[in-house]
Amino acid sequence: MKSIFTILKFALLAVLLVGLAFGYVFFRVWQKNERPAIESNSWDKEEILLGHDATLKVTITAPWHREITRPTPFAHPDFLVPVPEQATVARGSLNFSGNRTWEIKVPFVATDTKTLEGLTATFPIKAPKRISPNSITLPLPSLSIVTPDEIPESPHNPEAFLTEEKPEEEPKSAPEDNAKARLWYWALAALLLIPAIIYLLRRTGIIKTTPPWEKALGKLDQLDPATQPVAFYSKLTDILKSYTSERFAIRARSKTSAEFIPILRHHPQIPKDHLEDLSAFASLADAVKFADHNPNATEAPKSLELVRSFVNATTPEPNTESSDV
């Protein structure tokens, strides 16, 4: 059993170190806030007829916190018109360097035979909260546009001008919706995973916790029987309730001193020989706190030692401590 916990300990430590490393890398990427970079940029055809379309394929690498808001460019040559509702964007997965790849495909209809040399297209990018460019501009690659034998009647209407068969519409991704869904998935996974990791770390000893009996004995050592009776018995009963709640998983904090004694009677791990003394102590404590009873000089020290004796009697042996915590 110990070997399994040892393996889990090192596995969790490795996961923690890897998580910290990735967290640092992603923080540095966010901190630098670099603008997206163009990895590739090309047409699916080298030559088209005037009035026909060619698809621009663009691959962009962007930091994990930057997103392509829509695939249609808001700036482009006036004689190269995007086909309505045909542009698509595909969101890639994150790599280990904290960057993400985006694939954009935009069909353009040529309405003139001008050259594309030196011309550009600009795509919008989701603006971060810091000052940063909210667009990316790319140079348009070379595309030969030739005049057909017959010119359409309305060349400036892209839908009427498109003489080729329209490509099958690809499913459009919704970056914003996908990002929110992934965020919820990660949040849910963290809520489920973090308590399990903390529990295992405690069980394996990586995270040290103070046992309830040590907490109780430490508080009892600081308690002075010469304190004003109501304050003394209030603190003493609070220590007893907190100890029994943590040690035996008993909901005693909201009970009066006399109310939680019957609960202790039915718990199998509580020594029966202490119950009568605890019952008398509970009645005395309630009388002091709620009935203005003034105890004599010997009752406070006796009550303190009674609670201390109960804590010592229910403290597990060192070889069974790990199984009782």
C-alpha angles and dihedrals in degrees: 000000000000090000090056091052090047090053091047090049094055092040092053091045090052091048090049093050092047090048091051091049093051091044090055092047093050091045091053090050090051091045094052090046091196119188119252118271129220111238099179137358124183147137122246088229134038095212136022137177120252106269093028128103137241126192119235111215116200130180115198129185113207136173113267093256096051120084138189102239097197136354097229114092117233092207125044140132111297092232093053108069125187113236107246116254093357101098116102137189126200120201113218129205126270118263127214092265093063096255132121131210121228124196116205126187119186124175112214126195116216114225096173138029095237120136121258094215110134094003125125144195124216125211125196122244126196107261116236122220090260126071106277139133112282095202142045123219121204131186113246113241120235116285126176113222115191131187116253124223091254126036117215118242096243107032094167093062103084095200094051092039094054103098097168121084109269115249119248109274112252118218110264119228122225105220095186095049092044091050092051092047091051090048091054091047091052092046092051092047090050092050090053098039103043096062090047092050092047091049093050092045089053092047092050093045099245089117110045117213128188110244115237093245091056090049091050095047091048091053092045091054089057094049116101117208089206090068118113105287099241092049093044096050092042091056092042094052090045090055091049093048093046091049096049091044093054099034099045102018091244120154096229103135095087095043128092116246092259095044098061096049092080088052090055091051092066097046111104096211098054115094110245094214090068097052098081092051091046091050091053090046092051092052091049093048093051091048091052095046101039109020102042092245113171109212121210123250095268099050098070096053089043092052091048092052091045092058091042090052091050092051092048092048092053096043108113122238115262093251092054098040095098092054094047099048 
